Amino acid sequence: MAEDFELQGLGGYSMSGYANILLAGVFHAAVLFLVASGLQLIFGVQRIVNLACGSIYALGAYAGIAATHWALSIGLPPPWFPLALLGAGLAVGLVGIPLERLLRTIYGRQESFQLLLTFALVLMIQDTLRFFWGANPQQLGNLSMLYGTLAIGEVSMPLYNACVIGAAIGLAAAMAFFLGHTRWGKIVRATAENRDASAAMGVNVQLVYLVVFTLGTMLGTVGGALVAPTAAASLEMGVELVVEAFAVVVIGGLGSMKGAAVGALIAGLVRAAAVTVYPEAEILAIYAIVLVVLVWKPAGLFGKVAT
């Protein structure tokens, strides 16, 4: 009996089964963090609620798939395909430059203008994807399995997924260093705290906004490109992800990068557990966590209470 308990664990799953669920949750959390961190960065500095963050993520996925097919067709060695994905994610992230110029028309206006304009961007980007790639899902086959599987005992995960997790952790560390220990990071934080005072001190606020929005857009497109080998890209993927991304923001607290990391981890683990135990409650479980956090800490786990 004791041996059966060791093998099966609680809930009928073996301990290795729980570990695999945990790893799947951490992988999804890594992808969520890339998107939510861009959302947090833009809101924290510009106070823009960007509904188009999910569509930007989808744009990165489509661009990554197209760039990888093109790079392989001209002779790129298959093991180097992540370079094509990363390059495509960074390049298409430059779309943040014209988008920020468009958003300048609503700076200082009511939040409803932000929501209407960014929702219009959702529809425009979705139609752009349909125009260039059609309505059928795009995918890279089993390219992500090219590097094999990382296995420890009965616990395993694709090595590519482990690399994506490592990339998200590295990016979080880089963001922390940039914001906390560089001159530009201090300028960004000062602008986030008080735009008018920063401008009076000689800070080019318009340039800061442009850099921040483009950087936030790149985080989303790189996230979409990196996840492309593990799942098919579809027109609906952006809308599906934006729900989870905003749940991460609510859990972690608006404008907090630490909150983005913790919120992404919570949402990723909850979703992975729900998919395994009761798939019908996949999104409902995340909403339940959001409700608990809103009742317990309305500003989120790491958010600041508005004064």
C-alpha positions as CSV (number, residue, x, y, z in Angstrom):
1,M,0.0,0.0,0.0
2,A,2.8,2.4,0.9
3,E,4.6,1.5,-2.3
4,D,1.4,2.3,-4.3
5,F,1.2,5.7,-2.7
6,E,4.7,6.5,-3.5
7,L,4.2,5.5,-7.2
8,Q,0.8,7.1,-7.6
9,G,0.9,10.1,-5.3
10,L,-2.2,12.1,-4.5
11,G,-5.0,12.4,-7.1
12,G,-4.0,9.3,-9.0
13,Y,-0.9,10.9,-10.6
14,S,2.6,9.6,-10.1
15,M,5.2,12.0,-8.7
16,S,6.8,12.2,-12.1
17,G,3.4,13.1,-13.5
18,Y,3.2,16.0,-11.1
19,A,6.7,17.1,-12.1
20,N,5.8,17.0,-15.8
21,I,2.7,19.2,-15.0
22,L,4.9,21.6,-13.1
23,L,7.4,21.9,-16.0
24,A,4.5,22.4,-18.5
25,G,3.2,25.2,-16.3
26,V,6.6,26.8,-16.0
27,F,7.0,26.8,-19.8
28,H,3.6,28.5,-20.3
29,A,4.6,30.9,-17.5
30,A,7.7,31.8,-19.4
31,V,5.7,32.7,-22.6
32,L,3.2,34.6,-20.5
33,F,5.9,36.6,-18.8
34,L,7.4,37.8,-22.1
35,V,4.0,39.2,-23.2
36,A,2.9,40.5,-19.8
37,S,6.3,42.2,-19.1
38,G,5.9,44.2,-22.3
39,L,2.3,45.1,-21.2
40,Q,3.6,46.1,-17.8
41,L,6.4,48.2,-19.1
42,I,4.2,50.1,-21.5
43,F,1.5,50.7,-18.8
44,G,4.1,51.5,-16.1
45,V,5.7,54.3,-18.1
46,Q,3.0,55.5,-20.6
47,R,-0.2,54.5,-18.7
48,I,-1.4,52.9,-21.9
49,V,-3.6,49.7,-21.6
50,N,-2.6,48.0,-24.8
51,L,-5.3,45.5,-25.8
52,A,-3.3,44.7,-28.9
53,C,-0.6,42.9,-27.0
54,G,-2.1,39.5,-27.9
55,S,-2.3,40.4,-31.6
56,I,1.3,41.6,-31.5
57,Y,2.3,38.2,-30.0
58,A,0.4,36.5,-32.8
59,L,2.2,38.7,-35.3
60,G,5.6,37.5,-33.9
61,A,4.5,33.9,-34.2
62,Y,3.5,34.2,-37.8
63,A,6.6,36.2,-38.7
64,G,8.8,33.6,-36.9
65,I,7.3,30.7,-38.8
66,A,7.6,32.5,-42.2
67,A,11.2,33.6,-41.4
68,T,12.2,30.0,-40.4
69,H,10.7,28.5,-43.5
70,W,12.5,31.0,-45.6
71,A,15.8,30.6,-43.8
72,L,15.7,26.8,-44.1
73,S,14.9,27.1,-47.8
74,I,18.1,29.1,-48.5
75,G,20.3,26.7,-46.6
76,L,20.3,27.6,-42.9
77,P,21.3,24.5,-40.9
78,P,18.1,23.2,-39.1
79,P,19.7,23.3,-35.6
80,W,20.2,27.1,-36.1
81,F,16.4,27.7,-36.6
82,P,16.1,29.6,-33.2
83,L,18.3,32.4,-34.8
84,A,15.7,32.9,-37.5
85,L,12.9,33.0,-34.9
86,L,14.8,35.5,-32.7
87,G,15.7,37.7,-35.7
88,A,12.1,37.7,-36.9
89,G,10.8,38.5,-33.5
90,L,13.1,41.5,-33.1
91,A,12.6,42.7,-36.6
92,V,8.8,42.6,-36.6
93,G,8.9,44.2,-33.1
94,L,10.0,47.4,-34.9
95,V,6.3,47.8,-35.8
96,G,6.1,49.4,-32.4
97,I,7.6,52.6,-33.8
98,P,4.7,53.5,-36.1
99,L,2.2,52.2,-33.5
100,E,3.6,54.5,-30.9
101,R,3.4,57.5,-33.3
102,L,-0.3,56.5,-33.8
103,L,-0.9,56.3,-30.0
104,R,0.6,59.8,-29.5
105,T,-2.8,61.2,-30.7
106,I,-4.5,59.9,-27.5
107,Y,-1.9,60.8,-24.9
108,G,-3.5,62.7,-22.1
109,R,-7.0,61.8,-23.2
110,Q,-9.6,59.6,-21.5
111,E,-8.9,55.8,-21.1
112,S,-11.8,55.0,-23.4
113,F,-9.8,56.4,-26.3
114,Q,-6.9,54.0,-25.5
115,L,-9.3,51.0,-25.4
116,L,-11.0,52.0,-28.7
117,L,-7.7,52.6,-30.5
118,T,-5.9,49.5,-29.3
119,F,-9.0,47.4,-30.0
120,A,-9.0,48.8,-33.5
121,L,-5.3,47.7,-33.7
122,V,-6.4,44.1,-32.7
123,L,-8.8,44.0,-35.7
124,M,-6.3,45.6,-38.1
125,I,-3.5,43.2,-37.1
126,Q,-5.8,40.2,-37.3
127,D,-6.9,41.2,-40.8
128,T,-3.3,41.7,-41.8
129,L,-2.4,38.2,-40.7
130,R,-5.4,36.8,-42.7
131,F,-4.4,38.8,-45.8
132,F,-0.8,37.5,-45.8
133,W,-1.2,34.0,-44.4
134,G,-4.9,33.1,-44.9
135,A,-7.2,31.6,-42.3
136,N,-5.5,28.2,-41.9
137,P,-3.2,27.7,-39.0
138,Q,0.6,27.9,-39.7
139,Q,3.1,25.6,-38.0
140,L,6.7,24.4,-38.1
141,G,6.0,20.7,-37.7
142,N,8.2,18.9,-35.1
143,L,11.2,21.3,-35.5
144,S,11.2,21.9,-31.7
145,M,12.1,18.2,-31.1
146,L,15.3,18.6,-33.2
147,Y,17.3,19.1,-29.9
148,G,15.8,16.0,-28.3
149,T,14.4,15.7,-24.8
150,L,15.9,16.7,-21.4
151,A,15.1,13.8,-19.1
152,I,15.8,13.2,-15.4
153,G,14.5,9.9,-14.3
154,E,10.8,9.7,-15.4
155,V,10.6,13.5,-15.7
156,S,11.2,15.0,-19.1
157,M,10.6,18.0,-21.3
158,P,11.7,19.0,-24.8
159,L,15.1,20.7,-24.6
160,Y,13.8,23.5,-26.7
161,N,11.1,24.3,-24.1
162,A,13.8,24.4,-21.4
163,C,15.8,26.9,-23.6
164,V,12.7,29.1,-23.8
165,I,12.4,29.0,-20.0
166,G,16.0,29.9,-19.7
167,A,15.6,32.8,-22.2
168,A,12.7,34.2,-20.2
169,I,14.7,34.1,-17.0
170,G,17.7,35.7,-18.7
171,L,15.4,38.4,-20.1
172,A,13.9,39.1,-16.7
173,A,17.4,39.5,-15.3
174,A,18.4,41.8,-18.1
175,M,15.3,43.9,-17.6
176,A,16.0,44.2,-13.9
177,F,19.6,45.3,-14.6
178,F,18.5,47.8,-17.3
179,L,15.9,49.4,-15.2
180,G,17.9,49.4,-12.0
181,H,21.5,50.0,-13.0
182,T,21.7,51.9,-16.2
183,R,21.3,55.6,-17.0
184,W,18.5,54.9,-19.5
185,G,16.8,52.7,-16.9
186,K,16.8,55.5,-14.4
187,I,15.4,57.9,-17.0
188,V,12.6,55.4,-17.8
189,R,11.8,55.1,-14.1
190,A,11.9,58.8,-13.5
191,T,9.5,59.4,-16.5
192,A,7.2,56.7,-15.1
193,E,7.1,58.5,-11.7
194,N,6.6,62.0,-13.0
195,R,6.4,62.9,-16.6
196,D,6.2,66.6,-16.2
197,A,9.1,66.8,-13.7
198,S,11.3,64.6,-16.0
199,A,10.5,66.9,-19.0
200,A,11.4,70.0,-16.9
201,M,14.8,68.3,-16.0
202,G,15.5,68.0,-19.7
203,V,14.4,64.4,-20.4
204,N,13.1,63.8,-23.9
205,V,9.8,62.2,-22.9
206,Q,8.6,61.6,-26.4
207,L,11.8,59.6,-27.1
208,V,11.4,57.6,-23.9
209,Y,7.9,56.7,-24.8
210,L,9.0,55.6,-28.3
211,V,11.8,53.4,-26.9
212,V,9.6,51.9,-24.1
213,F,6.7,51.1,-26.5
214,T,9.0,49.6,-29.1
215,L,10.8,47.5,-26.4
216,G,7.4,46.4,-25.0
217,T,6.3,45.4,-28.5
218,M,9.5,43.5,-29.1
219,L,9.0,41.5,-25.9
220,G,5.6,40.4,-27.3
221,T,6.8,39.5,-30.8
222,V,9.9,37.6,-29.5
223,G,7.6,35.7,-27.2
224,G,5.3,34.8,-30.1
225,A,8.2,33.8,-32.3
226,L,9.8,31.6,-29.7
227,V,6.6,29.7,-29.0
228,A,5.9,29.1,-32.7
229,P,7.8,25.7,-32.9
230,T,5.7,24.3,-30.0
231,A,2.2,25.1,-31.3
232,A,0.3,26.1,-34.4
233,A,-0.1,29.8,-35.0
234,S,-3.8,30.8,-35.6
235,L,-5.8,34.0,-36.0
236,E,-7.4,33.3,-32.6
237,M,-4.2,32.8,-30.6
238,G,-3.8,36.5,-29.9
239,V,-7.3,36.9,-28.4
240,E,-6.8,33.8,-26.3
241,L,-3.5,35.0,-24.9
242,V,-4.6,38.5,-24.1
243,V,-7.1,37.2,-21.6
244,E,-4.3,35.4,-19.7
245,A,-1.9,38.3,-20.1
246,F,-4.4,40.7,-18.4
247,A,-5.0,38.0,-15.7
248,V,-1.3,38.0,-15.1
249,V,-1.3,41.8,-14.8
250,V,-4.2,41.8,-12.4
251,I,-2.6,39.1,-10.2
252,G,0.8,40.7,-10.2
253,G,-0.3,44.4,-10.1
254,L,-0.4,47.0,-12.8
255,G,3.0,48.4,-13.7
256,S,5.1,45.9,-11.6
257,M,7.7,43.8,-13.4
258,K,8.1,41.6,-10.3
259,G,4.3,41.2,-10.4
260,A,4.5,40.1,-14.0
261,A,7.0,37.3,-13.2
262,V,5.0,36.1,-10.2
263,G,1.6,36.5,-11.9
264,A,2.8,34.6,-15.0
265,L,4.1,31.8,-12.8
266,I,0.8,31.5,-10.9
267,A,-1.3,31.6,-14.1
268,G,1.0,29.2,-15.9
269,L,0.9,26.6,-13.1
270,V,-2.9,26.9,-12.5
271,R,-3.5,26.5,-16.2
272,A,-1.3,23.5,-16.5
273,A,-3.0,21.8,-13.5
274,A,-6.4,22.6,-14.9
275,V,-5.6,21.2,-18.4
276,T,-4.4,18.0,-16.8
277,V,-7.2,17.5,-14.2
278,Y,-10.2,19.2,-15.7
279,P,-9.6,20.8,-19.1
280,E,-13.0,22.5,-19.3
281,A,-12.0,24.7,-16.3
282,E,-8.7,25.8,-18.0
283,I,-9.7,29.5,-18.2
284,L,-12.2,29.4,-15.3
285,A,-9.4,28.4,-12.9
286,I,-7.4,31.5,-13.8
287,Y,-10.4,33.7,-13.3
288,A,-10.9,32.2,-9.9
289,I,-7.4,33.1,-8.9
290,V,-8.0,36.6,-10.3
291,L,-11.1,37.0,-8.2
292,V,-9.3,35.8,-5.0
293,V,-6.5,38.3,-5.6
294,L,-8.9,41.2,-6.3
295,V,-10.8,40.5,-3.0
296,W,-7.6,40.0,-1.0
297,K,-5.4,42.7,-2.6
298,P,-7.3,44.9,-5.1
299,A,-4.1,46.5,-6.4
300,G,-2.5,43.0,-7.1
301,L,0.3,41.2,-5.3
302,F,2.9,43.8,-6.1
303,G,0.8,46.8,-7.3
304,K,0.7,50.2,-5.7
305,V,-2.6,51.5,-4.4
306,A,-3.7,54.5,-6.4
307,T,-3.8,57.8,-4.4
